[in-house]
Amino acid sequence: MNRDGTMPTILITTSSFGTHDTTPLDRLTRSGFEVVRNPFGRRLTEGEVSVLIREHAPVGIVAGVEPLTGKVLEGAGGLKVISRCGIGLDSVALDTAARLGISVLTTPDAPVVPVAELTLGMMLSLLRGIHRVDSRIRSGGWDRHMGGLLSGKTVGIIGYGRVGACVQALLGPFRCRVMVSDPRCLSSLPHPCRQVPMDELLAASDIVTIHVPYTPETRHLINGEGLSAMKKGAFLINASRGGLVDEAALYRALESGTLGGAALDTFEEEPYKGVLIGLETVLLTAHIGSYAKEGRVMMEKEAVDGLLDLLGRT
């Protein structure tokens, strides 16, 4: 209870919280908090987040990917914890949060299987042209696209954290040759993964999939030079974070036929409205990596568990 007799507030800025399971919401209420949910049902803008924070003065935020910028956090007096539904933290001004004494949490386990399974689905769709054939039938055509098998392909995984390792495990039954480029795990890769320099991975892989966090250092990790180094006709997948791929360079590589196709779930600007929409060799999804019901429920529970723990309400 606050000094004025009111309950402290938890602001939920992510848009779909509690849709499939109200247990996390109920737990917040039982723990003595007033819960204020995102009123727009979509990703909030910087201004909208600022207004909600000024109106409700939360002690905790359960966040999605809305911009919790330095400006937003400077106006968040009394905020103690940001608990992020997901892994990436590029939408949070971490330096400002640290300076203001705001703890920032993630839910590192819950999104792993959903993102890895989406990645596997993207591989299969790209290889067999599933999305392309579906589109043709809907427009009155009947083109029988000749695709290829995932079995026996060389798959390059850039980033071998939780998601990258799960992708490798899912590829087991397909008997793929897996190559990994991740300097953080030089001595801990399971057989049959092979750690190689990224240029070697790009040149040898039939499919390249990216699973690294976004930082200023990893912005455009895959750029024009990297795309040119890839095997002709190869496929590129990014279900990690927007900004890891130079989208303009990717468009040129696809339009020229250097690459066979690409699948993107994350973009530098979202919602995405760029030139890749015009290429049938590209599979585009709307940042749905964690949007599997089971994973989403687990993620929301983890976010609330972490928040309550830091607020001393477990």
Sequence and secondary structure as in RCSB ss.txt:
>XXXX:A:sequence
MNRDGTMPTILITTSSFGTHDTTPLDRLTRSGFEVVRNPFGRRLTEGEVSVLIREHAPVGIVAGVEPLTGKVLEG
AGGLKVISRCGIGLDSVALDTAARLGISVLTTPDAPVVPVAELTLGMMLSLLRGIHRVDSRIRSGGWDRHMGGLL
SGKTVGIIGYGRVGACVQALLGPFRCRVMVSDPRCLSSLPHPCRQVPMDELLAASDIVTIHVPYTPETRHLINGE
GLSAMKKGAFLINASRGGLVDEAALYRALESGTLGGAALDTFEEEPYKGVLIGLETVLLTAHIGSYAKEGRVMME
KEAVDGLLDLLGRT
>XXXX:A:secstr
  TTS   EEEE STTTTSS  HHHHHHHHTT EEEE SSSS   HHHHHHHHHHH  SEEEE SS B HHHHHT
 TT  EEEESSS  TTB HHHHHHHT EEE   STTHHHHHHHHHHHHHHHHHTHHHHHHHHHTT         S
TT EEEEE  SHHHHHHHHHTGGGT EEEEE GGGTT   TT EE  HHHHHHH SEEEE     TTTTTSB HH
HHHHS TT EEEE S TTSB HHHHHHHHHTTSSSEEEES  SSSS  SGGGG TTEEE  S TT  HHHHHHHH
HHHHHHHHHHTT  
